[in-house]
Protein backbone atom coordinates (compact mmCIF):
# COMPACT_ATOMS: atom_id res chain seq x y z
CA UNK A 1 0.00 0.00 0.00
CA UNK A 2 1.36 3.41 -1.00
CA UNK A 3 1.55 5.93 1.85
CA UNK A 4 0.17 9.38 0.88
CA UNK A 5 2.66 12.21 0.46
CA UNK A 6 0.92 14.36 3.10
CA UNK A 7 1.26 11.54 5.66
CA UNK A 8 4.99 11.25 4.98
CA UNK A 9 5.37 15.04 5.18
CA UNK A 10 3.51 15.16 8.51
CA UNK A 11 5.71 12.39 9.93
CA UNK A 12 8.85 14.17 8.73
CA UNK A 13 7.75 17.47 10.27
CA UNK A 14 7.02 15.77 13.59
CA UNK A 15 10.41 14.03 13.58
CA UNK A 16 12.20 17.28 12.80
CA UNK A 17 10.39 19.08 15.62
CA UNK A 18 11.14 16.33 18.16
CA UNK A 19 14.76 16.07 16.99
CA UNK A 20 15.23 19.79 17.62
CA UNK A 21 13.95 19.31 21.17
CA UNK A 22 16.64 16.67 21.70
CA UNK A 23 19.35 18.99 20.42
CA UNK A 24 19.63 17.74 16.81
CA UNK A 25 21.02 20.29 14.38
CA UNK A 26 20.01 20.28 10.70
CA UNK A 27 23.30 18.50 9.96
CA UNK A 28 22.40 15.83 12.54
CA UNK A 29 19.00 15.35 10.88
CA UNK A 30 20.72 14.84 7.53
CA UNK A 31 23.07 12.30 9.11
CA UNK A 32 20.03 10.50 10.53
CA UNK A 33 18.32 10.39 7.12
CA UNK A 34 21.52 9.09 5.53
CA UNK A 35 21.77 6.40 8.21
CA UNK A 36 18.22 5.26 7.42
CA UNK A 37 19.03 5.24 3.71
CA UNK A 38 22.12 3.13 4.39
CA UNK A 39 20.01 0.62 6.33
CA UNK A 40 17.51 0.44 3.47
CA UNK A 41 20.29 -0.05 0.94
CA UNK A 42 21.94 -2.77 3.02
CA UNK A 43 18.61 -4.59 3.24
CA UNK A 44 18.12 -4.18 -0.51
CA UNK A 45 21.63 -5.53 -1.13
CA UNK A 46 20.76 -8.66 0.87
CA UNK A 47 17.58 -9.13 -1.16
CA UNK A 48 19.43 -8.41 -4.39
CA UNK A 49 21.98 -11.11 -3.62
CA UNK A 50 19.20 -13.67 -3.22
CA UNK A 51 17.58 -12.49 -6.44
CA UNK A 52 20.87 -12.45 -8.34
CA UNK A 53 21.73 -15.96 -7.21
CA UNK A 54 18.40 -17.16 -8.54
CA UNK A 55 18.02 -15.16 -11.75
CA UNK A 56 21.36 -13.71 -12.82
CA UNK A 57 23.34 -16.95 -12.64
CA UNK A 58 25.90 -17.89 -15.28
CA UNK A 59 23.36 -20.37 -16.64
CA UNK A 60 21.97 -17.47 -18.62
CA UNK A 61 25.24 -16.77 -20.38
CA UNK A 62 24.67 -18.81 -23.52
CA UNK A 63 20.92 -18.39 -23.70
CA UNK A 64 20.98 -14.59 -23.61
CA UNK A 65 24.30 -13.84 -25.24
CA UNK A 66 22.81 -12.54 -28.49
CA UNK A 67 19.62 -11.24 -30.07
CA UNK A 68 16.92 -12.20 -30.79
CA UNK A 69 15.81 -13.61 -27.45
CA UNK A 70 12.69 -15.71 -27.91
CA UNK A 71 10.32 -16.76 -25.15
CA UNK A 72 6.81 -18.20 -25.18
CA UNK A 73 5.32 -14.84 -24.15
CA UNK A 74 7.43 -12.43 -26.20
CA UNK A 75 10.57 -11.82 -28.23
CA UNK A 76 13.27 -9.14 -28.12
CA UNK A 77 15.04 -8.40 -31.39
CA UNK A 78 17.38 -5.71 -32.69
CA UNK A 79 15.96 -2.35 -33.70
CA UNK A 80 15.26 -2.16 -37.44
CA UNK A 81 15.86 1.30 -38.92
CA UNK A 82 13.40 0.64 -41.76
CA UNK A 83 10.33 -1.02 -40.23
CA UNK A 84 10.40 0.23 -36.62
CA UNK A 85 10.28 4.08 -36.83
CA UNK A 86 6.48 4.22 -37.49
CA UNK A 87 5.84 2.20 -34.32
CA UNK A 88 8.07 4.46 -32.25
CA UNK A 89 6.37 7.56 -33.64
CA UNK A 90 3.07 6.34 -32.16
CA UNK A 91 4.59 5.07 -28.90
CA UNK A 92 6.44 8.30 -28.12
CA UNK A 93 3.32 10.48 -28.30
CA UNK A 94 1.96 9.77 -24.79
CA UNK A 95 3.43 10.27 -21.31
CA UNK A 96 5.13 6.85 -21.21
CA UNK A 97 6.89 7.58 -24.47
CA UNK A 98 7.90 11.03 -23.28
CA UNK A 99 9.74 9.52 -20.32
CA UNK A 100 11.52 7.05 -22.60
CA UNK A 101 13.10 9.98 -24.45
CA UNK A 102 13.65 12.36 -21.55
CA UNK A 103 16.97 12.67 -19.80
CA UNK A 104 16.07 11.71 -16.25
CA UNK A 105 18.40 14.33 -14.81
CA UNK A 106 17.75 17.35 -17.00
CA UNK A 107 14.33 16.62 -18.55
CA UNK A 108 15.88 17.52 -21.89
CA UNK A 109 13.97 15.70 -24.61
CA UNK A 110 16.31 13.56 -26.68
CA UNK A 111 15.63 13.49 -30.40
CA UNK A 112 14.47 10.01 -31.35
CA UNK A 113 16.72 9.68 -34.38
CA UNK A 114 19.73 10.89 -32.40
CA UNK A 115 18.94 8.24 -29.79
CA UNK A 116 18.69 5.31 -32.22
CA UNK A 117 21.69 6.42 -34.29
CA UNK A 118 24.04 6.97 -31.35
CA UNK A 119 26.58 4.09 -31.50
CA UNK A 120 26.74 3.98 -27.69
CA UNK A 121 23.00 3.22 -27.48
CA UNK A 122 21.66 -0.29 -27.94
CA UNK A 123 17.96 -0.55 -28.75
CA UNK A 124 15.86 -3.69 -28.56
CA UNK A 125 12.29 -4.07 -29.80
CA UNK A 126 9.78 -6.10 -27.80
CA UNK A 127 7.42 -8.11 -29.97
CA UNK A 128 4.72 -10.70 -29.49
CA UNK A 129 5.56 -14.24 -30.68
CA UNK A 130 3.85 -13.53 -34.02
CA UNK A 131 6.09 -10.49 -34.55
CA UNK A 132 3.88 -7.52 -33.57
CA UNK A 133 6.05 -4.81 -31.93
CA UNK A 134 4.63 -3.62 -28.59
CA UNK A 135 7.53 -1.77 -26.95
CA UNK A 136 11.23 -1.23 -26.54
CA UNK A 137 14.14 -1.67 -24.16
CA UNK A 138 17.46 0.10 -24.35
CA UNK A 139 20.94 0.39 -22.92
CA UNK A 140 22.07 3.99 -23.26
CA UNK A 141 25.63 5.32 -23.04
CA UNK A 142 27.11 1.83 -23.12
CA UNK A 143 30.56 2.27 -21.58
CA UNK A 144 32.67 -0.63 -22.81
CA UNK A 145 35.63 0.23 -20.60
CA UNK A 146 33.67 0.60 -17.36
CA UNK A 147 31.17 -2.09 -18.41
CA UNK A 148 28.09 -0.10 -17.50
CA UNK A 149 24.99 1.35 -19.19
CA UNK A 150 21.68 3.06 -18.42
CA UNK A 151 18.54 0.94 -18.70
CA UNK A 152 15.31 2.22 -20.21
CA UNK A 153 12.08 0.37 -20.96
CA UNK A 154 8.76 1.13 -22.62
CA UNK A 155 5.59 -0.77 -23.42
CA UNK A 156 4.45 1.53 -26.20
CA UNK A 157 1.16 -0.16 -27.03
CA UNK A 158 -1.29 0.73 -24.19
CA UNK A 159 -3.20 -2.50 -24.78
CA UNK A 160 -0.27 -4.51 -23.40
CA UNK A 161 0.54 -2.41 -20.32
CA UNK A 162 -0.01 -3.86 -16.88
CA UNK A 163 0.08 -7.44 -18.14
CA UNK A 164 3.60 -8.43 -17.15
CA UNK A 165 5.30 -7.75 -20.48
CA UNK A 166 7.49 -4.96 -19.06
CA UNK A 167 8.80 -7.11 -16.22
CA UNK A 168 9.50 -10.11 -18.43
CA UNK A 169 11.16 -8.05 -21.16
CA UNK A 170 13.27 -6.10 -18.65
CA UNK A 171 14.45 -9.31 -17.04
CA UNK A 172 15.49 -10.73 -20.42
CA UNK A 173 17.17 -7.46 -21.39
CA UNK A 174 19.17 -7.44 -18.17
CA UNK A 175 20.30 -10.99 -18.91
CA UNK A 176 21.39 -9.84 -22.35
CA UNK A 177 23.27 -6.90 -20.85
CA UNK A 178 25.07 -9.03 -18.29
CA UNK A 179 25.91 -12.03 -20.44
CA UNK A 180 25.76 -10.67 -23.99
CA UNK A 181 27.36 -7.27 -23.50
CA UNK A 182 29.41 -8.16 -20.44
CA UNK A 183 27.99 -5.36 -18.28
CA UNK A 184 28.91 -5.27 -14.61
CA UNK A 185 26.65 -2.38 -13.67
CA UNK A 186 23.22 -1.42 -14.98
CA UNK A 187 21.72 1.80 -13.66
CA UNK A 188 18.61 3.91 -14.10
CA UNK A 189 17.04 7.10 -12.82
CA UNK A 190 13.39 7.31 -11.84
CA UNK A 191 11.07 9.94 -10.41
CA UNK A 192 10.37 9.33 -6.72
CA UNK A 193 6.59 9.40 -7.21
CA UNK A 194 6.64 6.53 -9.71
CA UNK A 195 6.12 3.92 -6.99
CA UNK A 196 5.10 1.16 -9.39
CA UNK A 197 8.30 1.54 -11.41
CA UNK A 198 10.45 1.71 -8.26
CA UNK A 199 8.95 -1.52 -6.94
CA UNK A 200 9.40 -3.25 -10.29
CA UNK A 201 13.05 -2.20 -10.31
CA UNK A 202 13.52 -3.51 -6.77
CA UNK A 203 11.93 -6.83 -7.72
CA UNK A 204 14.47 -7.07 -10.55
CA UNK A 205 17.36 -6.60 -8.12
CA UNK A 206 18.01 -2.86 -8.34
CA UNK A 207 18.95 -0.96 -5.19
CA UNK A 208 18.83 2.76 -4.42
CA UNK A 209 22.23 4.41 -4.79
CA UNK A 210 21.15 7.90 -3.89
CA UNK A 211 18.46 10.58 -3.98
CA UNK A 212 18.70 13.89 -5.81
CA UNK A 213 16.25 16.18 -4.05
CA UNK A 214 14.14 18.64 -6.08
CA UNK A 215 16.18 17.69 -9.12
CA UNK A 216 13.58 18.13 -11.86
CA UNK A 217 10.37 20.08 -12.36
CA UNK A 218 7.38 18.34 -13.92
CA UNK A 219 4.18 20.28 -14.58
CA UNK A 220 5.36 23.02 -12.24
CA UNK A 221 6.20 20.70 -9.32
CA UNK A 222 9.73 19.78 -8.22
CA UNK A 223 10.39 16.05 -7.99
CA UNK A 224 13.15 13.99 -6.41
CA UNK A 225 15.10 11.62 -8.64
CA UNK A 226 16.18 8.20 -7.41
CA UNK A 227 19.35 6.68 -8.84
CA UNK A 228 19.08 2.87 -8.79
CA UNK A 229 21.55 0.25 -9.95
CA UNK A 230 22.18 -3.45 -10.31
CA UNK A 231 25.72 -4.75 -9.87
CA UNK A 232 26.90 -8.21 -10.86
CA UNK A 233 29.57 -9.48 -8.48
ABEGO torsion letter per residue (X at the ends): XBBBAAAAAAAAAAAAAAAAAAGBBAAAAAAAAAAAAAAAAAAAAAAAAAAAAAAABAAAAAAAABOBBBBAABBBBBBBAAAAAAAAAAAAABAAAAAAABBAAAGBBBBAAAAAABAABBBBBBBBAAGBBAEBBBBBGBBAAAGBBBBBBBBABAAABGAGAAAAAAAAAAAAAAAAAGBABBBBBBBAABAAAAAAAAAAGBBBABBBBGABBBGGBBBBBBBBBBBBX
